[in-house]
Amino acid sequence: MSLIADRLNRISPSQTIAITQKARALKAEGRDIISLSAGEPDFDTPRNVRDAAIRAIEAGQTKYTDVAGTPALRSAVAARLNADFGTDYRAEEITVSTGGKQVIFNVFLSTLAAGDEVIIPAPAWVSYPDIVELADGKPVVVPTQPSKGFKMTGEELRAAITPRTKWIVLNSPCNPTGSAYSHDELRALCDVLLEHPRIWILTDDIYAKLVYDGFVSSTVVQVEPKLRDRTVTMNGVSKAYAMTGWRIGFSAAPVELTKALIKLQGQSTSNPCSIAQAAALEAVSGPQDFIGEMVKVYQERRDLVFGMLNQAAGLTCARPEGAFYVFPSIEALMGKTTASGRVIDSDEAFVTALLEETGVAAVHGSAFLMPGFFRISYATDTASLIEACTRIQRFCASLT
């Protein structure tokens, strides 16, 4: 009899984490590695946020809090969402969790029965389908088209719905493509969802503040308030406030579901870190100008990487509206051979050769349910991005 539960056989280790760890190991061996695999801001957490955490420590705020987060933080999160999107969330509809991933885990474990289907547009973040599988659900992957900006259309959504559909996951801006749904594009999806009152929506808005060229982020409840009672809005402080290590995510959901999420969280992690909550309170309720300054830098980096990758032989790359990723196609490079004799017969072979032969770490598109592409994060310094893209250009040019 195996010690390990069968449910773990349904999932795989996070491939983004695995590649990042491999890059770190090579760097520790003395290799010259530029890692563009992790989705993590290279900015420091803002000074006012760090100071708030220090004050909390010195004030002795080191005890357990309410499972769902401190009342002050839940109120501040509701106020921030309402200010950003014109919604009307209340504190009792907010749950604060140990990162956005726990929000998603809590939602699906609390609501899915065996065989319930969850529609996931692809490319998609690597953890969505695995979390659905852990909760006994069935991921229904809907491939999107590069020609349509990697965005699911209303017609594609309608075609994917079955009597077993319980949830749809929307992520805008998207990891890994950086594509973002406009108000009108979300409107088309909302119109379909209004036809199916049993389907719930999980909208992952973690990158909503990181948008470029004047793009304005929208969210489901803002676009169609009639969907409010069956929508979970997920967000957090990791990306917009450069607070990945603080591990604070939050959900806004109808009170009945919020109570279920709190019940589950109370028997798993219980409350998030009290010090991180104090920092998050300052982040969402304090000055927001840091975000605009960070976005300006990200946009400059996006333009740099977008331009350099499109100059690489065999690569085609769309200009993303948000987040801090680009997702180039390697279709024209398939079947070619590297200088060391490796055959590029898959996107995984491409990124493996890229790492081992040039020292640039990226993530293959298959990890995001979209073979034939790879993801690069431009959340790193400009000099490293220029060097990495130069290496990629040389690598692509050397393929025969």
N, C-alpha and C positions, 0 to 999 in steps of 0.2 A: 504493500500500500504506500502510495506516494505521500510525502509530507506536504507537498505544495498543492494548494487548492487548484482545481481545474480552471477556475475563473481567470487565473493568471496566464493560462495558455492562450486566452483570447487576445491578449495584448502584447505589445512589444515595448522594449525600453525606448525612451524618447530619443529619436535619431539626431535631433538638434543638440541635445545635451551630450550624446555620445561623440559627435564630431568635435564639439568644443573641448571635451576632455582629451580627445586624441591630439588636438592641436596643442593643448597645454603640455601634454606629455612630450611631444616632439620638441617644444620650446625648452622644456626642462633638460632635454638631452643636448641642448646647445644649438638646435636648428634655428635658422632665421625664419620665423613663422609670423605671418600676418593673419590674424583670425577675423574673418568677416562672417562667422557662423552664428554668433549669439545675438539674440534680439534684446540688447540691453544698452540704454543710453550711456555714452561715455562722459556725460556731464556729471559733476558732483551734485548731490542733493542741495537745494538752495539753502543759504546760510540761515535764513529765518526759520526754516523747518528744522534744521539741525539744532538750532538754539532752543526751539520749543521742546525737543526731546531731552536736551540737557536740563532744562528747567523742570521737566516732569520727573527726571531722576532725582534731582536735588530736593524736590518737593515730596518725595516719597511715594510717587504714583507708580508703585511697583507691585501692586496687589492684583488679584483677580478683578476683572470687570464683569458686567453683564455679558452673557454668552454672545449676544448679538452686537456687542460693542457698547461703548459709553453712550448715554443719552445725548451728550453734547456732540459727539461725532456723528451719530445717526441723524440728528437734526441738521448738522452742517452739510452732510452728504445730500440730504433731500434739498436743501437750499441751493447747493451748487448745481445739481441736476436741473432744478427748476430755472435757475438763472441762465444756464447754458442752453437749455432746450425749450423753455416755455412750458414745462410740464407742471404738475401740481402734486408731486409726491409728498407724503407725510413721514415723519420719523418712524412711525410704527410699521411702515412698509419697507424699511431699510434693514438689511443684515450686513454686518461687517465681518469679513472672513479673512483667513490667512492666505491672502492672494486671490487673484481672479480665478485660478484653476480650481480652488476649493469651492468657489461659487458654482462653477459648472458641475463639479462633482456632486455637490449638495443637491442641485436642481434635479439632475437626472436620477440620482439614487432615491430621491424622495418621490419621484413621479412615474418612473417607467416600470411597466410590468413586462414579463417575458414576451418577446415578439413585437413589442411596440416599436414603431419605426420613427427614426429621426432623420429628416432631410438635411443634408450637409452639402452646400455648393462647394465644388472643388475648382481650383486649389483651396486647401483649408489648413488651418493650424493642426499640427500633428496629433494633438491630444483629444480633439473632439471625438473621433470614432472610437478610440480606446476607452474613453470614459463612458460612452454609450454602451459599449460591449460589457464593461464591468458592471453596469447597472441592468444587464440582461436585455437591453434594447438592441435594435438592429439598425446600424447606420445605412442610410440610403444616399449614396454619393451621386450628385448631379454634376457632371463635368460642365464647366463653362468654356466659352470660346474666347481666345485672345482677341479675335476681331471685334468682339463685343465688350472689350475691356475686362474680361474675366468676371463678368457680372451675370447672375442668373436673371433671366427674363420672366415675366409673368406666365408666358406660355410654357416655359420649361418647368416652372414651379407647378403649374396645374397638371402637367403630364406626370410628375413624380408623386403626386398625392394618391394614396390608396386608403381603403377603409382602416388600415392599421396605423396610418400616420398620426403621430401624437405631437411632435415638435418639429420646428424648423430652426436651424441655427443661421443667423446672419452676423457677419463680421465686417464692419466698415469703419475706417479703412481696413483692408484685409492684410493679414499675415498669411501668405508670403508675398502677395503681388503688389501691395500698396494701393490697389484699386479701391475706390470709394463710391458708394451709391449716392447719386444726387437725390434731391427731394422727389423729383418726378419718377426716377427709377424705383425708389422705395414705394411711391404711390402705386405703381403697377403691381408690385408684390402684395401690398396691403389690400388692393381690390380683390385679388384672388383669395387671400386669407379671410376676407369678409364673407366669402361664399362657403367657408368651411369652419363653422363656429366651434368645432371640437379641437382644432389644432392650436397649440400654444407656440409662442415665439420666444426664443432666447436671442437677444441682440447683444453681441459682444462689441462694446463701444470703447474698448481700452485705448485705441489710437485716435479717438475722435478729435482731440485737440491738435494732432499733428497732421495738418493739411496745408496745401501749398497753392500758390497762384490764385489766391482769393477764394478757393473752394470753401463752401460752407457745409459743415457736417450736419446731417439730420439723423433722427432716430425714430423708431417705429411709432412710439406713443405720441410723439410730436406730429408726425405725418397723419396718423389716423387714431385719434383719441378713443374711437370705439373699440380698438384692440387693447386698450389699457388693462382690462380685467383678465387678459390671458397672455400678457407679455411680461417677461423678466428682462429688465435692463441691467446688464453687467458692466461695471467700470472699475476703476481703481486708480492708485497713485503711481504705479510702477513706471509707466512710460512718460506721461505728461509732466511729472514732477521729478523724474530721474530717481525713483525710489524702489528699484527692483528688490534690493535686499531687505527692505523693511517689511515686505510681505503683507500688504494690505489691499484687499479687493472688496467690492461691495455690490450688493444687488438691490434693486428696487422691484417689488413684486406685490401683487394683491395680498392682503393681510392673512388670508387663510393659508396661502402657500408660504408666506414669510414665517408663519408659526411653525410650519413643517420643517423649513430649513433650519430654524433655530433649534428645534427638537433634535434633529440629526446632528447638528454641530455640537450640541451639548453633550452628546455621547461619543464624539470623536476628538476634536481638538479643544473644545470649549472656546473661551474667548481668544481673540488675537492678542498679540503682545501689547501690554498697556502702554509701553513707551512708544511703540510704533503708532499706536492710535493717537497719542498726543501729537506726534509729528504730522500725521495725516490730517488732524484737525486744523493745524496751522496751514498745511498745504492747501486744503480746499477752501478755507475761509479767509486766508491771508492774501497778500498781494499776488496778482496773477501775471505780472509783467515778465517774469522769468520765462514763461512759456513762449511768448512772442519772440523773445531774443533767441531761444533755442530753436524755434521753428525756422527763423531766418537762416541760421547756420545749416540746419538740415536741408533746407531747400537748395542752398548753394552746393552742398555735397551731393544731393540728388542729381542736380544738373551736371556736375562734374562726372559722376559715375555713369549716368545715362549716356553722356556724350562719348566717353572713352570706351564703354562696352560696345556701343553701336559702331565703333571704328575697328573693333576686333573682327578678324576674319571668321565668318561663319556664325556670328552671334547676332541675334535681333532682340531688342529690348524695348518694351513699352515704357512710356513715361508715367510713373505712378502719381496719383493725386494726394497720397498721404502715407502715414507710417514712416518707416525708415528702411525699406527694402526695395530691391529691384529683382525681377524674375525673368532673366533672359532665356531665350530658346536656344538649344544646341542642335536642333534638328539637322542643320546643314553639316554638322560635324560627325554625325553618327556613322560608324564604320571606318573612320580614319584611325591612324596609328600614331602614337607619340614617338618622340625621338628615342625613347628607351625600348620601343617595341610593344607597348601596351595598345590593345585595340579598344577604341571607344565604342563599346557595344551597348552602353546604357548611360543614363545620367549619373548613376552611382560610380561607374567606372571613370567618368569624366572628373567628378569632384575628388575621387581618390587619387587619380593621377595628378590633378592640379595641386593637391596638398603635398603629395610625396615628391613631386618633381619641381615644384616652384615655391612651395611653402605658403600657399594661399589657401585658407580654409573657407569653404562654402558648404552649402547643404543642397543635396540633390532633390530635384522636384518630386520624385516618387515618394519621398517622405511626407510631402504635402498633397498626396493623391493625384499628382499631375506629372507623369513621366515626360522626359524630353526637355526639361528645364532645370535651372538651378537658382538658388536664392543667395543673394548677397545682402548683408546688412551694412549700411553706410553710417552706422552710429559709431564712428571712430574718427580719429583726427585726419585732417586733409592730406598731410604728407603720406600717411600710411595708405590712404585710399589711392593716391596717385601711383605709389609704388606697386600696390596690389593690382591695379588695373593695367599698369604697364607690363607686369608679369603675365597677366591673363592674355594681353594682346600678343606677347611673344610666344606664349604657349600655344595659342590658337593658330598663329602663323606657322608654327613648326610642325603642325599635324600634316600627315601625308596620306 
